[in-house]
Structure formats: C-alpha cells, structure tokens
C-alpha cells in the first residue's frame, strides 16, 4: 500500500488533503506577533499587516510534524512530494525526518522541483495512481517525468520580497533596481532559484512575452496551465483571457497563493506555470 504525503506548497489544507486521501503538512508563516501555519492564517488580516508595513517570513514545517505524518503510516510505502529544494528547507526537513524513522527504507522523499500549481497536480495524479493500485516505483517514475516537463514564471509587483528572501540568481537580483518595469522571473530547471526572464512595462505585455515563449512548447490538451495570484484576481483573469486566445484546448486553472508564497513573491504577484499531464 502507498501513502502520499505533501506540504502546503500544493495549496491543499490538511483537512482538504485528508478528505482526498493523503496528508498535507503546513509550512510556517510569521508576521508581526502573529505566528501561524500556512493556509490556516486569516488572509484578510495578513494582507492588512503587510499594508501596515510589517514584513512576513516563512519557514519549513517543524521536523516533529513531518515525523508524526510519517509515523502515522508506518505500514505503508510513503511518497512525500515536497516543494522545490532550494526555495525552501521543506525538502531537507522531510529528508531529515525520513532518516530518523525506523521504516526509513519505505519512505521516499521526492523533490518536485516546482511549487504551487504543478506541485498540486503532481499530488493529485500520484493519489489517483495510488488508488488505481500502482506501486511506489511506478508513481515515482511518473513524478520524475512530470518534474522534467514543467516550467514556472513569476511576475512580482514588489521586487523587494524576492530580493529579501534570497531566492534569486545574482543576475536576477540586479533586476530589482529597474523599478518602473515589470520584471519577469523564471524558475531554474533545478527548481532552486528564480532567474531573470525579461522586463516589460505592463502586466499584459509581461504575460504576452511568456505566451510567445510557450507557443514554442506547443501547449494544448496534454498540459495544464496554472495562473496563481496574491490578491490580484483581476490581473489573473486578464491573463487567463490572453492564454485562452493563444492556446486551444489548454486547461487553465486560477488559484490563490497561500501566505507563504505571498511572503516570497510579494502582494499582487502573479505566477504562470504549466505541467504536462
């Protein structure tokens, strides 16, 4: 029997995950004197605190919480699908927890090399494969293929959040001085950093530059596109319309980013990601 475990980079709350048959361990988020867990914090109050000038910080799930999740399924083969190593210590925490378990040989920690939308799809598909009776090896083989067929872009509105978090290549960090342009960041192939992809004057032109790049990838019915936003639904819907015009038969989902990713990308940022089915 296989058990799927993940973290809240998949944008699944613990209760949503439990209802779907797997487990989700939430990351940690702090702002001012508020210390909460990702997807469990009140987002209205959270954005108000940011507007007041408070700076949020995020961190990986506590080691004990991950160990507890592993202990709950000691009679199963466990696949822990983690958010990208390098963007968070979540993967390393899961590896440390695995090494402390008696049944460590039955625990597989998979570095998704992505986050949010594609991470969510990986978890959903892995759960479906588990329910179909596929083995851990078969699920891991599919996950490896999926990780190699996904790309992510970020259009931040407040570049200081990314610079402060240190999740940029040196070249990308230099982009922060160009304040009147929309920087477009692309997740590196190993999922560890964000690199400079381009600079545009408007959100629409930034989205169009990503569209022109992705046309070469021939996105269509075999892909899913995710447009995730940090309290920027209007921008996300406009970008959705541009993608609908550009790509036929492409499934597009709009998601809201959790507090942890607002802390990383900043308020009003928009992420554009795809993954091959």
C-alpha positions as protocol buffer text, in pm:
chain_id: "A"
residue {
  index: 1
  type: UNK
  ca { x: 0 y: 0 z: 0 }
}
residue {
  index: 2
  type: UNK
  ca { x: 120 y: 350 z: -85 }
}
residue {
  index: 3
  type: UNK
  ca { x: 54 y: 666 z: 114 }
}
residue {
  index: 4
  type: UNK
  ca { x: 101 y: 1013 z: -36 }
}
residue {
  index: 5
  type: UNK
  ca { x: 222 y: 1296 z: 187 }
}
residue {
  index: 6
  type: UNK
  ca { x: 292 y: 1654 z: 79 }
}
residue {
  index: 7
  type: UNK
  ca { x: 320 y: 2008 z: 215 }
}
residue {
  index: 8
  type: UNK
  ca { x: 110 y: 2319 z: 167 }
}
residue {
  index: 9
  type: UNK
  ca { x: 304 y: 2428 z: -139 }
}
residue {
  index: 10
  type: UNK
  ca { x: 45 y: 2205 z: -307 }
}
residue {
  index: 11
  type: UNK
  ca { x: -217 y: 2456 z: -184 }
}
residue {
  index: 12
  type: UNK
  ca { x: -403 y: 2180 z: -1 }
}
residue {
  index: 13
  type: UNK
  ca { x: -500 y: 2245 z: 361 }
}
residue {
  index: 14
  type: UNK
  ca { x: -457 y: 1949 z: 597 }
}
residue {
  index: 15
  type: UNK
  ca { x: -834 y: 1892 z: 607 }
}
residue {
  index: 16
  type: UNK
  ca { x: -869 y: 1909 z: 226 }
}
residue {
  index: 17
  type: UNK
  ca { x: -585 y: 1662 z: 189 }
}
residue {
  index: 18
  type: UNK
  ca { x: -736 y: 1425 z: 444 }
}
residue {
  index: 19
  type: UNK
  ca { x: -1068 y: 1430 z: 259 }
}
residue {
  index: 20
  type: UNK
  ca { x: -884 y: 1344 z: -65 }
}
residue {
  index: 21
  type: UNK
  ca { x: -697 y: 1053 z: 95 }
}
residue {
  index: 22
  type: UNK
  ca { x: -349 y: 1194 z: 153 }
}
residue {
  index: 23
  type: UNK
  ca { x: -174 y: 1417 z: 408 }
}
residue {
  index: 24
  type: UNK
  ca { x: -50 y: 1777 z: 383 }
}
residue {
  index: 25
  type: UNK
  ca { x: 191 y: 1920 z: 640 }
}
residue {
  index: 26
  type: UNK
  ca { x: 166 y: 2301 z: 658 }
}
residue {
  index: 27
  type: UNK
  ca { x: 463 y: 2535 z: 636 }
}
residue {
  index: 28
  type: UNK
  ca { x: 504 y: 2812 z: 892 }
}
residue {
  index: 29
  type: UNK
  ca { x: 431 y: 3182 z: 845 }
}
residue {
  index: 30
  type: UNK
  ca { x: 503 y: 3475 z: 1077 }
}
residue {
  index: 31
  type: UNK
  ca { x: 415 y: 3843 z: 1056 }
}
residue {
  index: 32
  type: UNK
  ca { x: 449 y: 4081 z: 1348 }
}
residue {
  index: 33
  type: UNK
  ca { x: 340 y: 3898 z: 1660 }
}
residue {
  index: 34
  type: UNK
  ca { x: 131 y: 3651 z: 1458 }
}
residue {
  index: 35
  type: UNK
  ca { x: 282 y: 3303 z: 1417 }
}
residue {
  index: 36
  type: UNK
  ca { x: 60 y: 3069 z: 1222 }
}
residue {
  index: 37
  type: UNK
  ca { x: 57 y: 2782 z: 975 }
}
residue {
  index: 38
  type: UNK
  ca { x: 25 y: 2822 z: 601 }
}
residue {
  index: 39
  type: UNK
  ca { x: -332 y: 2804 z: 463 }
}
residue {
  index: 40
  type: UNK
  ca { x: -463 y: 2834 z: 819 }
}
residue {
  index: 41
  type: UNK
  ca { x: -388 y: 3205 z: 872 }
}
residue {
  index: 42
  type: UNK
  ca { x: -660 y: 3466 z: 815 }
}
residue {
  index: 43
  type: UNK
  ca { x: -560 y: 3620 z: 482 }
}
residue {
  index: 44
  type: UNK
  ca { x: -754 y: 3945 z: 521 }
}
residue {
  index: 45
  type: UNK
  ca { x: -571 y: 4025 z: 843 }
}
residue {
  index: 46
  type: UNK
  ca { x: -245 y: 3906 z: 686 }
}
residue {
  index: 47
  type: UNK
  ca { x: -270 y: 4148 z: 393 }
}
residue {
  index: 48
  type: UNK
  ca { x: -367 y: 4429 z: 630 }
}
residue {
  index: 49
  type: UNK
  ca { x: -50 y: 4371 z: 831 }
}
residue {
  index: 50
  type: UNK
  ca { x: 160 y: 4381 z: 513 }
}
residue {
  index: 51
  type: UNK
  ca { x: -14 y: 4706 z: 412 }
}
residue {
  index: 52
  type: UNK
  ca { x: 81 y: 4847 z: 754 }
}
residue {
  index: 53
  type: UNK
  ca { x: 446 y: 4780 z: 671 }
}
residue {
  index: 54
  type: UNK
  ca { x: 503 y: 4453 z: 855 }
}
residue {
  index: 55
  type: UNK
  ca { x: 723 y: 4203 z: 671 }
}
residue {
  index: 56
  type: UNK
  ca { x: 618 y: 3836 z: 670 }
}
residue {
  index: 57
  type: UNK
  ca { x: 865 y: 3549 z: 698 }
}
residue {
  index: 58
  type: UNK
  ca { x: 814 y: 3184 z: 619 }
}
residue {
  index: 59
  type: UNK
  ca { x: 982 y: 2859 z: 715 }
}
residue {
  index: 60
  type: UNK
  ca { x: 955 y: 2487 z: 656 }
}
residue {
  index: 61
  type: UNK
  ca { x: 723 y: 2263 z: 858 }
}
residue {
  index: 62
  type: UNK
  ca { x: 855 y: 2162 z: 1203 }
}
residue {
  index: 63
  type: UNK
  ca { x: 1058 y: 1841 z: 1194 }
}
residue {
  index: 64
  type: UNK
  ca { x: 830 y: 1683 z: 1454 }
}
residue {
  index: 65
  type: UNK
  ca { x: 522 y: 1741 z: 1240 }
}
residue {
  index: 66
  type: UNK
  ca { x: 681 y: 1564 z: 943 }
}
residue {
  index: 67
  type: UNK
  ca { x: 793 y: 1274 z: 1163 }
}
residue {
  index: 68
  type: UNK
  ca { x: 441 y: 1246 z: 1304 }
}
residue {
  index: 69
  type: UNK
  ca { x: 300 y: 1226 z: 950 }
}
residue {
  index: 70
  type: UNK
  ca { x: 548 y: 950 z: 864 }
}
residue {
  index: 71
  type: UNK
  ca { x: 471 y: 761 z: 1185 }
}
residue {
  index: 72
  type: UNK
  ca { x: 100 y: 756 z: 1104 }
}
residue {
  index: 73
  type: UNK
  ca { x: 167 y: 535 z: 801 }
}
residue {
  index: 74
  type: UNK
  ca { x: 447 y: 309 z: 920 }
}
residue {
  index: 75
  type: UNK
  ca { x: 288 y: 6 z: 749 }
}
residue {
  index: 76
  type: UNK
  ca { x: 282 y: 177 z: 406 }
}
residue {
  index: 77
  type: UNK
  ca { x: 524 y: 279 z: 136 }
}
residue {
  index: 78
  type: UNK
  ca { x: 531 y: 658 z: 177 }
}
residue {
  index: 79
  type: UNK
  ca { x: 594 y: 905 z: -104 }
}
residue {
  index: 80
  type: UNK
  ca { x: 650 y: 1255 z: 29 }
}
residue {
  index: 81
  type: UNK
  ca { x: 613 y: 1501 z: -260 }
}
residue {
  index: 82
  type: UNK
  ca { x: 795 y: 1812 z: -146 }
}
residue {
  index: 83
  type: UNK
  ca { x: 811 y: 2163 z: -283 }
}
residue {
  index: 84
  type: UNK
  ca { x: 1129 y: 2255 z: -470 }
}
residue {
  index: 85
  type: UNK
  ca { x: 1451 y: 2214 z: -275 }
}
residue {
  index: 86
  type: UNK
  ca { x: 1634 y: 2546 z: -268 }
}
residue {
  index: 87
  type: UNK
  ca { x: 1322 y: 2760 z: -250 }
}
residue {
  index: 88
  type: UNK
  ca { x: 1252 y: 2624 z: 97 }
}
residue {
  index: 89
  type: UNK
  ca { x: 1406 y: 2397 z: 358 }
}
residue {
  index: 90
  type: UNK
  ca { x: 1095 y: 2178 z: 334 }
}
residue {
  index: 91
  type: UNK
  ca { x: 1261 y: 1906 z: 126 }
}
residue {
  index: 92
  type: UNK
  ca { x: 1563 y: 1888 z: 356 }
}
residue {
  index: 93
  type: UNK
  ca { x: 1338 y: 1870 z: 661 }
}
residue {
  index: 94
  type: UNK
  ca { x: 1150 y: 1577 z: 507 }
}
residue {
  index: 95
  type: UNK
  ca { x: 1481 y: 1402 z: 432 }
}
residue {
  index: 96
  type: UNK
  ca { x: 1593 y: 1454 z: 792 }
}
residue {
  index: 97
  type: UNK
  ca { x: 1265 y: 1317 z: 922 }
}
residue {
  index: 98
  type: UNK
  ca { x: 1295 y: 1015 z: 695 }
}
residue {
  index: 99
  type: UNK
  ca { x: 1643 y: 936 z: 825 }
}
residue {
  index: 100
  type: UNK
  ca { x: 1510 y: 930 z: 1182 }
}
residue {
  index: 101
  type: UNK
  ca { x: 1232 y: 679 z: 1112 }
}
residue {
  index: 102
  type: UNK
  ca { x: 1258 y: 305 z: 1175 }
}
residue {
  index: 103
  type: UNK
  ca { x: 1081 y: 234 z: 846 }
}
residue {
  index: 104
  type: UNK
  ca { x: 1302 y: 479 z: 651 }
}
residue {
  index: 105
  type: UNK
  ca { x: 1356 y: 224 z: 372 }
}
residue {
  index: 106
  type: UNK
  ca { x: 986 y: 254 z: 284 }
}
residue {
  index: 107
  type: UNK
  ca { x: 985 y: 635 z: 276 }
}
residue {
  index: 108
  type: UNK
  ca { x: 1065 y: 816 z: -50 }
}
residue {
  index: 109
  type: UNK
  ca { x: 1112 y: 1194 z: -39 }
}
residue {
  index: 110
  type: UNK
  ca { x: 1061 y: 1338 z: -387 }
}
residue {
  index: 111
  type: UNK
  ca { x: 1187 y: 1683 z: -479 }
}
residue {
  index: 112
  type: UNK
  ca { x: 915 y: 1815 z: -713 }
}
residue {
  index: 113
  type: UNK
  ca { x: 1149 y: 2092 z: -835 }
}
residue {
  index: 114
  type: UNK
  ca { x: 837 y: 2308 z: -851 }
}
residue {
  index: 115
  type: UNK
  ca { x: 565 y: 2456 z: -632 }
}
residue {
  index: 116
  type: UNK
  ca { x: 200 y: 2560 z: -622 }
}
residue {
  index: 117
  type: UNK
  ca { x: 3 y: 2464 z: -936 }
}
residue {
  index: 118
  type: UNK
  ca { x: 229 y: 2194 z: -1083 }
}
residue {
  index: 119
  type: UNK
  ca { x: 304 y: 2064 z: -734 }
}
residue {
  index: 120
  type: UNK
  ca { x: -69 y: 2039 z: -673 }
}
residue {
  index: 121
  type: UNK
  ca { x: -115 y: 1842 z: -995 }
}
residue {
  index: 122
  type: UNK
  ca { x: 166 y: 1602 z: -906 }
}
residue {
  index: 123
  type: UNK
  ca { x: -2 y: 1527 z: -574 }
}
residue {
  index: 124
  type: UNK
  ca { x: -344 y: 1481 z: -736 }
}
residue {
  index: 125
  type: UNK
  ca { x: -207 y: 1247 z: -1002 }
}
residue {
  index: 126
  type: UNK
  ca { x: 2 y: 1049 z: -753 }
}
residue {
  index: 127
  type: UNK
  ca { x: -308 y: 998 z: -539 }
}
residue {
  index: 128
  type: UNK
  ca { x: -504 y: 878 z: -845 }
}
residue {
  index: 129
  type: UNK
  ca { x: -226 y: 633 z: -932 }
}
residue {
  index: 130
  type: UNK
  ca { x: -221 y: 506 z: -575 }
}
residue {
  index: 131
  type: UNK
  ca { x: -599 y: 448 z: -586 }
}
residue {
  index: 132
  type: UNK
  ca { x: -553 y: 257 z: -912 }
}
residue {
  index: 133
  type: UNK
  ca { x: -317 y: 21 z: -732 }
}
residue {
  index: 134
  type: UNK
  ca { x: 12 y: 134 z: -885 }
}
residue {
  index: 135
  type: UNK
  ca { x: 331 y: 75 z: -691 }
}
residue {
  index: 136
  type: UNK
  ca { x: 557 y: 335 z: -533 }
}
residue {
  index: 137
  type: UNK
  ca { x: 817 y: 274 z: -804 }
}
residue {
  index: 138
  type: UNK
  ca { x: 559 y: 337 z: -1077 }
}
residue {
  index: 139
  type: UNK
  ca { x: 439 y: 658 z: -913 }
}
residue {
  index: 140
  type: UNK
  ca { x: 794 y: 783 z: -859 }
}
residue {
  index: 141
  type: UNK
  ca { x: 880 y: 715 z: -1224 }
}
residue {
  index: 142
  type: UNK
  ca { x: 582 y: 926 z: -1335 }
}
residue {
  index: 143
  type: UNK
  ca { x: 674 y: 1203 z: -1089 }
}
residue {
  index: 144
  type: UNK
  ca { x: 1024 y: 1221 z: -1235 }
}
residue {
  index: 145
  type: UNK
  ca { x: 881 y: 1265 z: -1586 }
}
residue {
  index: 146
  type: UNK
  ca { x: 634 y: 1527 z: -1463 }
}
residue {
  index: 147
  type: UNK
  ca { x: 905 y: 1728 z: -1289 }
}
residue {
  index: 148
  type: UNK
  ca { x: 1101 y: 1739 z: -1615 }
}
residue {
  index: 149
  type: UNK
  ca { x: 800 y: 1871 z: -1808 }
}
residue {
  index: 150
  type: UNK
  ca { x: 701 y: 2177 z: -1609 }
}
residue {
  index: 151
  type: UNK
  ca { x: 803 y: 2544 z: -1613 }
}
residue {
  index: 152
  type: UNK
  ca { x: 718 y: 2835 z: -1386 }
}
residue {
  index: 153
  type: UNK
  ca { x: 724 y: 3213 z: -1426 }
}
residue {
  index: 154
  type: UNK
  ca { x: 663 y: 3487 z: -1173 }
}
residue {
  index: 155
  type: UNK
  ca { x: 564 y: 3849 z: -1231 }
}
residue {
  index: 156
  type: UNK
  ca { x: 624 y: 4032 z: -900 }
}
residue {
  index: 157
  type: UNK
  ca { x: 480 y: 4372 z: -818 }
}
residue {
  index: 158
  type: UNK
  ca { x: 713 y: 4435 z: -524 }
}
residue {
  index: 159
  type: UNK
  ca { x: 1057 y: 4301 z: -611 }
}
residue {
  index: 160
  type: UNK
  ca { x: 1190 y: 4363 z: -260 }
}
residue {
  index: 161
  type: UNK
  ca { x: 1018 y: 4049 z: -129 }
}
residue {
  index: 162
  type: UNK
  ca { x: 1218 y: 3828 z: -366 }
}
residue {
  index: 163
  type: UNK
  ca { x: 1546 y: 4010 z: -301 }
}
residue {
  index: 164
  type: UNK
  ca { x: 1499 y: 3985 z: 75 }
}
residue {
  index: 165
  type: UNK
  ca { x: 1426 y: 3613 z: 52 }
}
residue {
  index: 166
  type: UNK
  ca { x: 1748 y: 3541 z: -139 }
}
residue {
  index: 167
  type: UNK
  ca { x: 1573 y: 3315 z: -390 }
}
residue {
  index: 168
  type: UNK
  ca { x: 1730 y: 3484 z: -693 }
}
residue {
  index: 169
  type: UNK
  ca { x: 2034 y: 3425 z: -910 }
}
residue {
  index: 170
  type: UNK
  ca { x: 2285 y: 3716 z: -896 }
}
residue {
  index: 171
  type: UNK
  ca { x: 2171 y: 3831 z: -1239 }
}
residue {
  index: 172
  type: UNK
  ca { x: 1809 y: 3831 z: -1133 }
}
residue {
  index: 173
  type: UNK
  ca { x: 1884 y: 4023 z: -813 }
}
residue {
  index: 174
  type: UNK
  ca { x: 2028 y: 4306 z: -1022 }
}
residue {
  index: 175
  type: UNK
  ca { x: 1687 y: 4345 z: -1189 }
}
residue {
  index: 176
  type: UNK
  ca { x: 1544 y: 4493 z: -871 }
}
residue {
  index: 177
  type: UNK
  ca { x: 1683 y: 4838 z: -945 }
}
residue {
  index: 178
  type: UNK
  ca { x: 1460 y: 4874 z: -1251 }
}
residue {
  index: 179
  type: UNK
  ca { x: 1156 y: 4993 z: -1057 }
}
residue {
  index: 180
  type: UNK
  ca { x: 937 y: 5122 z: -1339 }
}
residue {
  index: 181
  type: UNK
  ca { x: 934 y: 4794 z: -1532 }
}
residue {
  index: 182
  type: UNK
  ca { x: 766 y: 4461 z: -1471 }
}
residue {
  index: 183
  type: UNK
  ca { x: 1039 y: 4203 z: -1409 }
}
residue {
  index: 184
  type: UNK
  ca { x: 957 y: 3850 z: -1523 }
}
residue {
  index: 185
  type: UNK
  ca { x: 1128 y: 3572 z: -1334 }
}
residue {
  index: 186
  type: UNK
  ca { x: 1166 y: 3210 z: -1442 }
}
residue {
  index: 187
  type: UNK
  ca { x: 1230 y: 2915 z: -1214 }
}
residue {
  index: 188
  type: UNK
  ca { x: 1560 y: 2750 z: -1297 }
}
residue {
  index: 189
  type: UNK
  ca { x: 1547 y: 2393 z: -1428 }
}
residue {
  index: 190
  type: UNK
  ca { x: 1667 y: 2250 z: -1096 }
}
residue {
  index: 191
  type: UNK
  ca { x: 1392 y: 2441 z: -913 }
}
residue {
  index: 192
  type: UNK
  ca { x: 1641 y: 2607 z: -677 }
}
residue {
  index: 193
  type: UNK
  ca { x: 1634 y: 2974 z: -783 }
}
residue {
  index: 194
  type: UNK
  ca { x: 1450 y: 3235 z: -987 }
}
residue {
  index: 195
  type: UNK
  ca { x: 1634 y: 3385 z: -1282 }
}
residue {
  index: 196
  type: UNK
  ca { x: 1566 y: 3688 z: -1499 }
}
residue {
  index: 197
  type: UNK
  ca { x: 1345 y: 3612 z: -1799 }
}
residue {
  index: 198
  type: UNK
  ca { x: 1254 y: 3962 z: -1917 }
}
residue {
  index: 199
  type: UNK
  ca { x: 1138 y: 4315 z: -1841 }
}
residue {
  index: 200
  type: UNK
  ca { x: 814 y: 4470 z: -1965 }
}
residue {
  index: 201
  type: UNK
  ca { x: 618 y: 4786 z: -1897 }
}
residue {
  index: 202
  type: UNK
  ca { x: 279 y: 4630 z: -1822 }
}
residue {
  index: 203
  type: UNK
  ca { x: 134 y: 4311 z: -1680 }
}
residue {
  index: 204
  type: UNK
  ca { x: -28 y: 4236 z: -2018 }
}
residue {
  index: 205
  type: UNK
  ca { x: 298 y: 4269 z: -2210 }
}
residue {
  index: 206
  type: UNK
  ca { x: 474 y: 4056 z: -1948 }
}
residue {
  index: 207
  type: UNK
  ca { x: 212 y: 3785 z: -1992 }
}
residue {
  index: 208
  type: UNK
  ca { x: 240 y: 3811 z: -2370 }
}
residue {
  index: 209
  type: UNK
  ca { x: 615 y: 3753 z: -2359 }
}
residue {
  index: 210
  type: UNK
  ca { x: 552 y: 3432 z: -2166 }
}
residue {
  index: 211
  type: UNK
  ca { x: 285 y: 3333 z: -2417 }
}
residue {
  index: 212
  type: UNK
  ca { x: 527 y: 3381 z: -2708 }
}
residue {
  index: 213
  type: UNK
  ca { x: 784 y: 3164 z: -2532 }
}
residue {
  index: 214
  type: UNK
  ca { x: 531 y: 2893 z: -2451 }
}
residue {
  index: 215
  type: UNK
  ca { x: 397 y: 2879 z: -2807 }
}
residue {
  index: 216
  type: UNK
  ca { x: 723 y: 2703 z: -2891 }
}
residue {
  index: 217
  type: UNK
  ca { x: 628 y: 2439 z: -2633 }
}
residue {
  index: 218
  type: UNK
  ca { x: 300 y: 2370 z: -2818 }
}
residue {
  index: 219
  type: UNK
  ca { x: 83 y: 2380 z: -2510 }
}
residue {
  index: 220
  type: UNK
  ca { x: -257 y: 2219 z: -2557 }
}
residue {
  index: 221
  type: UNK
  ca { x: -480 y: 1940 z: -2431 }
}
residue {
  index: 222
  type: UNK
  ca { x: -181 y: 1750 z: -2291 }
}
residue {
  index: 223
  type: UNK
  ca { x: -96 y: 2031 z: -2050 }
}
residue {
  index: 224
  type: UNK
  ca { x: -250 y: 2221 z: -1759 }
}
residue {
  index: 225
  type: UNK
  ca { x: -174 y: 2589 z: -1706 }
}
residue {
  index: 226
  type: UNK
  ca { x: -200 y: 2746 z: -1361 }
}
residue {
  index: 227
  type: UNK
  ca { x: -232 y: 3118 z: -1301 }
}
residue {
  index: 228
  type: UNK
  ca { x: -184 y: 3181 z: -929 }
}
residue {
  index: 229
  type: UNK
  ca { x: -211 y: 3521 z: -769 }
}
residue {
  index: 230
  type: UNK
  ca { x: -153 y: 3708 z: -444 }
}
residue {
  index: 231
  type: UNK
  ca { x: -476 y: 3903 z: -403 }
}
residue {
  index: 232
  type: UNK
  ca { x: -467 y: 4001 z: -772 }
}
residue {
  index: 233
  type: UNK
  ca { x: -767 y: 3819 z: -915 }
}
residue {
  index: 234
  type: UNK
  ca { x: -837 y: 4089 z: -1176 }
}
residue {
  index: 235
  type: UNK
  ca { x: -486 y: 4057 z: -1321 }
}
residue {
  index: 236
  type: UNK
  ca { x: -511 y: 3677 z: -1312 }
}
residue {
  index: 237
  type: UNK
  ca { x: -838 y: 3676 z: -1504 }
}
residue {
  index: 238
  type: UNK
  ca { x: -699 y: 3913 z: -1768 }
}
residue {
  index: 239
  type: UNK
  ca { x: -401 y: 3685 z: -1813 }
}
residue {
  index: 240
  type: UNK
  ca { x: -632 y: 3385 z: -1836 }
}
residue {
  index: 241
  type: UNK
  ca { x: -817 y: 3554 z: -2123 }
}
residue {
  index: 242
  type: UNK
  ca { x: -489 y: 3614 z: -2307 }
}
residue {
  index: 243
  type: UNK
  ca { x: -390 y: 3249 z: -2273 }
}
residue {
  index: 244
  type: UNK
  ca { x: -734 y: 3129 z: -2382 }
}
residue {
  index: 245
  type: UNK
  ca { x: -695 y: 3329 z: -2703 }
}
residue {
  index: 246
  type: UNK
  ca { x: -345 y: 3197 z: -2764 }
}
residue {
  index: 247
  type: UNK
  ca { x: -388 y: 2824 z: -2689 }
}
residue {
  index: 248
  type: UNK
  ca { x: -669 y: 2593 z: -2794 }
}
residue {
  index: 249
  type: UNK
  ca { x: -775 y: 2303 z: -2574 }
}
residue {
  index: 250
  type: UNK
  ca { x: -550 y: 2418 z: -2290 }
}
residue {
  index: 251
  type: UNK
  ca { x: -700 y: 2366 z: -1946 }
}
residue {
  index: 252
  type: UNK
  ca { x: -641 y: 2678 z: -1736 }
}
residue {
  index: 253
  type: UNK
  ca { x: -692 y: 2699 z: -1361 }
}
residue {
  index: 254
  type: UNK
  ca { x: -677 y: 3015 z: -1149 }
}
residue {
  index: 255
  type: UNK
  ca { x: -557 y: 2966 z: -792 }
}
residue {
  index: 256
  type: UNK
  ca { x: -492 y: 3198 z: -498 }
}
residue {
  index: 257
  type: UNK
  ca { x: -146 y: 3184 z: -348 }
}
residue {
  index: 258
  type: UNK
  ca { x: -107 y: 3099 z: 18 }
}
residue {
  index: 259
  type: UNK
  ca { x: 55 y: 3323 z: 279 }
}
residue {
  index: 260
  type: UNK
  ca { x: 396 y: 3156 z: 242 }
}
residue {
  index: 261
  type: UNK
  ca { x: 414 y: 3240 z: -128 }
}
residue {
  index: 262
  type: UNK
  ca { x: 293 y: 3594 z: -71 }
}
residue {
  index: 263
  type: UNK
  ca { x: 586 y: 3626 z: 171 }
}
residue {
  index: 264
  type: UNK
  ca { x: 819 y: 3509 z: -107 }
}
residue {
  index: 265
  type: UNK
  ca { x: 672 y: 3676 z: -416 }
}
residue {
  index: 266
  type: UNK
  ca { x: 506 y: 3977 z: -258 }
}
residue {
  index: 267
  type: UNK
  ca { x: 147 y: 4108 z: -269 }
}
residue {
  index: 268
  type: UNK
  ca { x: -16 y: 4128 z: -612 }
}
residue {
  index: 269
  type: UNK
  ca { x: 238 y: 3894 z: -772 }
}
residue {
  index: 270
  type: UNK
  ca { x: 114 y: 3653 z: -1039 }
}
residue {
  index: 271
  type: UNK
  ca { x: 264 y: 3312 z: -1113 }
}
residue {
  index: 272
  type: UNK
  ca { x: 218 y: 3141 z: -1451 }
}
residue {
  index: 273
  type: UNK
  ca { x: 303 y: 2770 z: -1454 }
}
residue {
  index: 274
  type: UNK
  ca { x: 237 y: 2468 z: -1673 }
}
residue {
  index: 275
  type: UNK
  ca { x: 286 y: 2096 z: -1641 }
}
residue {
  index: 276
  type: UNK
  ca { x: 245 y: 1812 z: -1888 }
}
residue {
  index: 277
  type: UNK
  ca { x: -29 y: 1570 z: -1794 }
}
